[in-house]
Structure formats: C-alpha cells, structure tokens
Amino acid sequence: MGEFADYAIDELLDADEEQQRLLDVPFNQLTDGEREFLYDDYGGRYPLVFNGPLQRKMIVPKVSTDAPKPAKKKTGGGVWDRVVSVKEYASGQGMKIGIFGRSGTGKSTAVLSFPRKTLYIVPSTTGEVKAFKKEENVDVVGIEQANELLELINDTAQMKKYATVSLDHCTEFQGLVMKQVLNIEEVPEQLSWGLATMEQWQEIAGVLKEYLTKFLALPLNVCVLAQERENNFEKASDIIIPNVTYGLLPAVNQWLGPKLDNTVHMFIKEGVVAVKKKKGDKEIVVNVEKMMWCMRTGPHPVYYTKLRVPKGTAVPPYIVIGENDSPYKKLVELGVT
C-alpha cells in the first residue's frame, strides 16, 4: 500500500486501541478531550474507519417506526395486582352506616335487622340491650375505657366470627374518650367549653376520629349509633345545611358524615292507618291514629341524611318501619350495600 498507507493503518490501530481503553473508563472520569475523541455532540460514539484518507464517520442509530408494544402487567405484589372490577372492589366490605335519633326511636332495633352474628359494643351501663335480651346470635360487650375498643377491633378482624358490629352509642363513647384525654373520673351531664381548653377539645376530636376510622375499616357491616343534637352552622343563603345530626362534637360531626357511606335518622310520628273492624254482621274500615316508627332516608333541610345508591334511584323522604319490617332489607331494596 505504500509508506503512507502503512502509517495510516498504524495510526488507525493505535487510535482504535486507545478508544477501546477509554471505553472502560467511567464517563465522569474522562477529560474533555477524551470525551470529544469518543463521542459526537449528541453522545453517539465515533467509530474509526479507513476510507482513503483517515477520517471519522458517525454511525446514525436506527430508529424504529413500529408502534411500541403494550407493557406487560406486572405481578408479584405490585399495585397492578390490586386492580379489580368496580363491582368486585365494592363488594365484601359490608354496609357502613350511621344511625342517629332520640332515645326510644328504634336505633338499636334497626341494628338487629342486620345479618348476624352481631357483636354489640356498649360503652355505657344504660339499658340499650335490655329490650332484645331474648335475641339469638347477638353477643354484647361493655367497654369501660376508650382504648378497649381497639382490642375489640383487632380481635374481631381476626376472628371472622361476626357479620355485623355495632357501637351503641357513639355519644357515650365520646365520653370515654374525654375521660382518657382529660384524665377525669366522670364526664358532666352538661358539657361546657370551660371543661377543657381549646387544645384539649381538638385532641378529643382527633382521638375520637382515630378510633372511629379503625372501627369503620372492619370488613363487616358496621353500625355507628348516636343520639341527636342540633348544631348552629352558619350557612349561605342559597345552600341548605342540615343542623340536626349526630350527638357528637361539631368537628367530629363534620368529619363523620362524609366518612360514612350512609346515614339515617330514626324518629316517631303520628299517623292514620285503615283498620278493619266488625260492626254487627258487617265488616267496616275505620281510620285509627297510630304511632309509627320511621327511618328518614331522603335529603332534608333540617336533618342530616345520606345514602349511597345506584344513580337514578328514587330515595323516599322516609320509610315507615312496620312491626315485621326489616330496616336492613328496606335499605338493600333501595340499592344500599
């Protein structure tokens, strides 16, 4: 090839050897000159070739025009393993419902219509359960300290023994939380803001929310019962804000309503029913006044209610609960799950 060709080949081999050596050096350890020797302005490597005179020639990478293949679903405990249909996601968690009303309006009786076996948690010494002491498949436990609820929650989740769990009532449980936070023996019948500092009231609300969050997370039917109270909410002229709701601290009320899927209000009203009576040899129908136990379900300007039902479902203002009616079945018929 001649003297120049031999020289060029030697230079090429030396350059290639140097290039191979530099490729083993981490990029951040190369000098600017070495990086310029190896790579173009776009980070592509220069191969050394001999084509007549010695020169550099850049190899342009091949760009595929094929559509990218869909990523395969990852398995092995990742988040994609938890993707299910909305129907499957919504099932198996049980009905989460709040039931509030005055004493004697049927709150406890409504819980008895839920699937059994039922665990009935009573945070007081009052007589909520005396009315149904003959009921079967109902276990009752009284708690004396707020933190005992956590023990019941943890054990109930592992037992897989109960279909329904109920806290009757949450207003009394709030009193146990107050005892815990304020370190007092008894809670006064009439609460006042002077009983605790603002920081302590906030702590009471926070602790109560923490307990209820864990309670509602149980994969069972969960019933939270409470007395009713009237709240003085400020409201805009064009927005209706119900002011009768759970008998709890205002901060807890505003949190619990959205947290629960469903809330109903139990009440009693006077009504007129048609009754057949015999008068001599004839049977006549007469109107008789009667007290009716009712479950408020539809939106109301004064009483807070809420039901999660399929779109387009007509929810009645209230449902009259007859002697042989099941409040649970009435809710299921509306599409509540």
Secondary structure as GFF3:
##gff-version 3
##sequence-region A 1 337
A	DSSP	alpha_helix	3	23	.	.	.	ID=ss1
A	DSSP	three_ten_helix	27	29	.	.	.	ID=ss2
A	DSSP	alpha_helix	32	38	.	.	.	ID=ss3
A	DSSP	beta_strand	48	50	.	.	.	ID=ss4
A	DSSP	beta_strand	54	56	.	.	.	ID=ss5
A	DSSP	three_ten_helix	79	82	.	.	.	ID=ss6
A	DSSP	alpha_helix	86	90	.	.	.	ID=ss7
A	DSSP	beta_strand	96	101	.	.	.	ID=ss8
A	DSSP	alpha_helix	107	111	.	.	.	ID=ss9
A	DSSP	beta_strand	118	122	.	.	.	ID=ss10
A	DSSP	three_ten_helix	130	132	.	.	.	ID=ss11
A	DSSP	beta_strand	138	142	.	.	.	ID=ss12
A	DSSP	alpha_helix	148	159	.	.	.	ID=ss13
A	DSSP	beta_strand	164	167	.	.	.	ID=ss14
A	DSSP	alpha_helix	170	182	.	.	.	ID=ss15
A	DSSP	three_ten_helix	193	195	.	.	.	ID=ss16
A	DSSP	alpha_helix	198	216	.	.	.	ID=ss17
A	DSSP	beta_strand	221	226	.	.	.	ID=ss18
A	DSSP	beta_strand	228	230	.	.	.	ID=ss19
A	DSSP	beta_strand	244	246	.	.	.	ID=ss20
A	DSSP	alpha_helix	250	259	.	.	.	ID=ss21
A	DSSP	beta_strand	262	279	.	.	.	ID=ss22
A	DSSP	beta_strand	282	296	.	.	.	ID=ss23
A	DSSP	beta_strand	318	320	.	.	.	ID=ss24
A	DSSP	alpha_helix	327	333	.	.	.	ID=ss25
###
